[in-house]
Amino acid sequence: MSAPAGRIPVPAIRGATAADVEDIHRLIVELAAATGKAHLVRSAPGDFLRFGFEGRPAFQALIAEHRGRIAGLSLYFYNFSSWRGELGVYIQDLVVAADARGLGLGRELMRETARRARADGATHLRLAVDKSNSGAIGFYRGLGLERSDDECIFQARGPAFRALAE
């Protein structure tokens, strides 16, 4: 990755592999810590291996490398809009290591996610962001994403999910 003096080199973006699960988990923990929610992370690298790289994968992931190490992640999956009749892509997690922010890794991960999704037939991209993460909100707005004020996310987890499933 060489670039003219004064220019930041284009980051290396590649598809994640099973060998990356430790780094994927590390970045997820870093994201949670940055939002003050590290105590909520219960996943382990094995969960990413099981659900992303074995059997029927539940997600795909892109890795951004900088200076020979994994410094960014886009973890995403496809969805279907029943109202539009179109395929979409949902970014579950977009994270760049704290010491690699400002280098364009997040922007390139978003672009490559959108490129791959479009090549697979997707017409739109969605994601959710923690309300207190003003840096991420500004970043997404800067990329042209619009906030959807007409939706509200509901969850059933733990006992509520088990009760619903019975």
PyMOL commands that set and color helices and strands:
alter all, ss='L'
color gray80, all
select helices_A, chain A and resi 18-34+38-40+45-53+98-100+105-119+134-142+159-165
alter helices_A, ss='H'
color red, helices_A
select strands_A, chain A and resi 12-15+60-66+69-81+86-96+122-127
alter strands_A, ss='S'
color yellow, strands_A
deselect
rebuild
show_as cartoon
